[in-house]
C-alpha cells in the first residue's frame, strides 16, 4: 500500500521526446497527475501537425498552461559552436528539411520522399499562394481515392483542380476517415457542387449495402461522373509517382486549403527493408498514401483534361423584351 500511495502522489511528470505519444496514452496518463499544484512538462520536436501531442499542447493547449518555443536563435552560445556553420550548410544543401530541423516547422519530408524537392521548389517559386482565380468558363475536376466506413477504414480523399492553359490550379483538398459515402457526397455538394468527378478503378465497385456502384451514388448525388480509370495493374503505384513528378512543376496551390494534402505528398516515400539495405520496395503504405493516390490519379489524367473544352453556356430564351 505504501508503494501505491507514493505512485499516486505525483507532483511532476516530464514527458520528453513526446511527439509519438498517442491520444490513448495521454488519456491514460493525464488523469493520474491529480495532486494540487502538480505539473506536467512536455518537450518535443514537432513533426506532424495534428499529431496527438500537437493537438493537446500546441494547437489547443490546456487552460493555465505555459507554452515556450525554443530554437537555435534562443541559444546565446550558438555562434560559438560548429552548429552555426552546420545550419548554413543545411539551408543551402538540404532546403527541403531545413525548416523542420532548424526553424521549428513541421516535418514535411521523409527519407526517400518522392516529391519533397518539387514541393520545396513550388514554395520557392511562389506557386503556393493565398488565392487562385477560378475561371467560370472552365470546369473544376475532383480526383478521388476511395476509402471506407469504420474507425479503421482507409481515408477518402479528393483533390479539386482546374486546368488553365499549361497550368494546373489546385484549388482545394478534402480528406475524411470512417464516414459513409453519403457524407462525402454532401460535403462536395456544399463545397464544390458543380465539380466533375473522376474516380479511380474501384469506382465501379458495388456498395455492399445498396448493391449500387460508387460512381452511381455520385451521379445520384447530382454530380457529373466521368468513366473511372481502368486498373493499371502491376506497377500502378510507381506509374502514379512518375506522373506526379511530371506535373508538379506545372502546379499552383491554394495555400491554406491544400496544406494537409501537400504535407501528405511531401511525406509519401519509398519503403526500405528493415535490414538496412539500400533497396527500394515501392511506395510505403501509410497515412500519406491516400492523398498521394488521388493526386496521382490527377497526374495520370492531366493530359486528357488539358485539352477538354468547357461546356458552352446556354442561356434560356425568354422571348423579346417588352
C-alpha positions in Angstrom: 0.0 0.0 0.0 2.9 2.3 0.7 4.2 1.9 -2.8 0.8 2.6 -4.3 0.4 5.8 -2.3 3.8 7.1 -3.4 2.9 6.5 -7.0 -0.4 8.2 -6.6 1.2 11.5 -5.3 2.9 12.5 -8.5 3.9 16.2 -8.4 5.9 16.4 -11.6 5.7 14.3 -14.7 8.1 15.2 -17.5 7.4 13.6 -20.9 10.4 14.2 -23.2 10.5 13.4 -27.0 6.7 13.4 -26.8 5.9 13.7 -30.5 4.9 10.0 -30.9 2.8 9.7 -27.8 -0.7 8.5 -28.8 -4.0 10.0 -27.8 -4.8 6.9 -25.8 -1.6 7.2 -23.8 -2.3 10.8 -23.0 -5.9 9.9 -21.9 -4.5 7.3 -19.5 -1.6 9.4 -18.2 -3.0 12.9 -17.5 -5.8 11.8 -15.0 -3.1 10.2 -12.8 -1.4 13.6 -12.3 -4.1 14.8 -9.9 -2.4 16.4 -6.9 -3.0 20.1 -6.2 -0.1 22.2 -7.8 1.2 19.1 -9.7 2.7 19.8 -13.1 3.2 18.0 -16.4 6.1 19.1 -18.6 6.0 18.1 -22.2 9.0 18.6 -24.6 9.2 17.6 -28.2 10.3 18.4 -31.7 7.1 18.9 -33.8 6.8 16.5 -36.7 3.2 16.2 -37.8 0.5 18.8 -37.5 -2.5 17.3 -35.7 -0.5 14.5 -34.0 -2.0 13.7 -30.6 0.7 15.7 -28.8 0.5 18.6 -31.2 -3.3 18.9 -30.8 -3.2 18.7 -27.0 -0.3 21.0 -26.2 0.2 23.3 -29.2 -2.9 23.8 -31.2 -5.4 23.7 -28.3 -3.2 23.9 -25.1 -4.8 23.3 -21.7 -6.1 26.2 -19.6 -3.3 27.7 -17.4 -0.5 26.1 -19.5 2.7 27.9 -20.4 4.0 27.3 -23.9 7.6 28.1 -24.8 9.1 27.7 -28.2 12.9 27.3 -28.0 15.2 27.3 -31.0 18.8 27.9 -32.1 18.1 31.6 -32.0 17.5 31.4 -28.3 20.9 29.9 -27.5 23.3 32.8 -26.6 26.4 30.5 -27.3 25.1 29.2 -30.6 27.5 31.2 -32.8 30.5 29.8 -30.8 29.8 26.3 -31.8 30.1 24.3 -35.1 26.3 24.3 -35.3 26.4 27.7 -36.8 28.1 26.5 -40.0 26.1 23.3 -40.0 22.9 25.3 -40.1 24.0 27.3 -43.1 25.1 24.2 -44.9 21.7 22.6 -44.3 20.0 25.7 -45.5 21.9 25.6 -48.8 22.2 21.8 -49.4 19.1 20.4 -47.7 16.4 23.1 -48.1 13.5 20.5 -48.1 14.3 19.6 -44.4 15.8 22.8 -43.2 12.6 24.4 -41.9 11.9 21.4 -39.7 15.4 20.8 -38.4 16.2 24.4 -37.6 13.1 26.6 -37.6 10.6 24.6 -35.7 8.3 23.8 -38.6 6.5 20.5 -39.0 8.4 17.7 -40.8 7.4 17.8 -44.4 9.7 15.1 -45.8 10.7 11.6 -45.1 13.9 9.8 -46.1 13.2 8.5 -49.6 10.4 11.0 -50.1 9.3 11.2 -53.8 8.1 14.8 -54.1 9.7 16.8 -51.3 12.1 18.8 -53.5 9.5 19.5 -56.1 7.2 20.9 -53.4 10.1 23.0 -52.0 10.6 24.4 -55.5 6.9 25.3 -55.7 7.2 27.2 -52.4 10.4 28.9 -53.5 9.0 29.9 -56.9 5.8 31.4 -55.4 3.4 28.8 -56.6 1.8 28.2 -53.2 -0.4 31.3 -52.8 -3.3 32.6 -50.8 -5.8 32.6 -53.6 -6.1 31.4 -57.2 -8.7 32.8 -59.6 -11.4 30.4 -60.8 -12.3 30.6 -64.5 -16.1 30.3 -64.8 -15.8 29.0 -68.3 -13.6 26.0 -67.4 -14.7 23.0 -65.4 -13.4 22.1 -61.9 -12.5 18.4 -61.5 -12.4 16.3 -58.4 -9.9 13.4 -58.3 -10.7 10.6 -55.8 -9.1 7.9 -53.7 -12.0 5.8 -52.3 -11.9 5.0 -48.6 -14.3 3.0 -46.4 -16.5 3.5 -43.4 -15.5 2.5 -39.9 -12.8 3.6 -37.4 -10.0 1.6 -39.1 -11.0 2.2 -42.7 -8.8 4.0 -45.3 -9.4 7.7 -45.7 -11.4 9.1 -48.6 -9.5 11.9 -50.3 -10.3 14.3 -53.1 -8.2 16.9 -54.9 -10.1 19.7 -56.7 -8.3 21.3 -59.6 -8.8 23.4 -62.7 -6.7 23.1 -65.9 -5.8 26.6 -67.2 -3.6 26.5 -70.2 -0.4 24.7 -69.3 -1.0 25.2 -65.5 -2.9 23.1 -63.1 -4.5 25.2 -60.4 -5.0 23.0 -57.3 -7.9 24.7 -55.5 -8.9 22.5 -52.7 -8.2 19.3 -50.9 -10.6 17.0 -49.0 -10.0 14.1 -46.6 -12.2 12.2 -44.2 -11.9 8.9 -42.5 -14.5 6.4 -41.4 -17.5 8.2 -42.9 -20.1 6.6 -45.2 -20.2 7.6 -48.9 -23.2 9.9 -48.5 -21.2 12.1 -46.1 -18.5 12.8 -48.8 -21.2 13.5 -51.4 -22.9 16.0 -49.1 -19.6 17.7 -48.3 -18.8 18.1 -52.0 -22.3 19.4 -52.7 -21.6 22.0 -50.1 -18.2 22.9 -51.2 -18.0 22.2 -55.0 -21.5 21.4 -56.3 -20.5 21.8 -60.0 -17.3 19.8 -59.9 -16.9 16.9 -62.4 -15.8 13.8 -60.6 -13.1 11.4 -61.8 -13.0 8.2 -59.8 -10.2 5.5 -59.8 -10.7 2.0 -61.0 -12.6 0.9 -57.8 -15.3 3.4 -58.6 -17.1 0.6 -60.4 -17.2 -1.4 -57.2 -20.7 -2.1 -55.8 -21.7 -0.9 -52.3 -22.3 -4.0 -50.2 -25.4 -2.4 -48.6 -27.1 -0.9 -51.7 -25.8 -3.0 -54.5 -25.1 0.2 -56.5 -21.7 1.2 -57.8 -19.8 4.0 -56.2 -19.9 6.1 -59.4 -23.8 5.7 -59.4 -24.0 7.1 -55.9 -22.1 10.2 -57.0 -24.4 10.6 -60.0 -27.5 10.2 -57.8 -25.9 13.0 -55.7 -26.2 15.3 -58.7 -22.6 15.2 -60.0 -21.3 14.5 -63.4 -19.0 11.5 -63.1 -16.5 10.5 -65.8 -15.7 6.9 -66.6 -13.4 5.5 -63.9 -9.8 5.0 -64.8 -9.2 1.3 -65.6 -7.0 -0.7 -63.2 -3.4 0.0 -64.2 -2.2 -3.4 -62.9 1.2 -4.2 -61.6 3.4 -1.2 -61.1 0.4 1.2 -60.9 1.8 3.0 -57.8 5.1 3.9 -59.5 3.2 5.0 -62.6 1.4 7.5 -60.4 4.7 8.6 -58.8 6.3 9.3 -62.1 3.2 11.1 -63.4 3.2 13.4 -60.3 6.8 14.2 -60.7 6.0 15.2 -64.3 3.1 17.6 -63.4 4.3 19.1 -60.1 6.4 21.8 -61.8 3.1 22.9 -63.5 1.0 23.1 -60.4 -0.1 26.1 -58.4 -1.7 25.6 -54.9 -4.1 27.5 -52.8 -2.1 27.6 -49.6 -4.5 27.1 -46.7 -6.9 24.7 -48.5 -4.2 22.3 -49.7 -1.9 22.4 -46.6 -2.8 19.0 -45.3 -2.7 17.4 -48.7 0.7 18.9 -49.5 2.0 17.6 -46.2 1.0 14.1 -47.2 2.6 14.5 -50.7 5.8 15.7 -49.0 5.8 12.6 -46.7 5.0 10.0 -49.3 8.1 7.9 -49.6 9.9 4.7 -50.7 9.7 1.7 -48.4 13.1 0.4 -47.3 13.9 -3.1 -45.9 14.4 -3.3 -42.1 17.9 -4.8 -42.6 19.4 -1.5 -43.7 19.9 -2.5 -47.4 19.6 0.4 -49.8 16.9 -1.4 -51.8 13.6 0.2 -52.8 10.4 -1.8 -52.1 8.0 0.6 -53.8 5.8 3.3 -52.1 5.2 2.8 -48.4 1.6 2.5 -47.5 0.8 4.8 -44.6 -1.3 7.9 -43.7 0.0 9.8 -46.7 -0.8 7.1 -49.3 -4.4 8.1 -49.9 -3.7 11.7 -50.7 -0.8 10.7 -52.9 -3.0 8.2 -54.8 -5.7 10.7 -55.6 -3.1 13.3 -56.6 -1.6 10.5 -58.8 -4.9 9.9 -60.4 -5.0 13.6 -61.4 -1.5 13.4 -62.7 -2.3 10.3 -64.9 -5.3 12.0 -66.3 -3.9 15.5 -66.7 -3.2 15.3 -70.5 -6.8 14.4 -71.1 -8.2 17.3 -69.1 -5.8 19.9 -70.6 -7.5 19.6 -74.0 -11.1 19.2 -72.8 -13.2 22.2 -73.7 -15.7 23.8 -71.2 -19.3 23.2 -72.0 -20.9 26.2 -73.7 -23.2 28.3 -71.5 -26.7 28.1 -72.8 -28.9 31.0 -71.8 -32.7 30.4 -71.6 -34.8 32.2 -74.3 -37.4 34.4 -72.6 -38.6 35.9 -75.9 -38.3 39.6 -76.9 -38.0 42.3 -74.3 -41.1 44.3 -73.8 
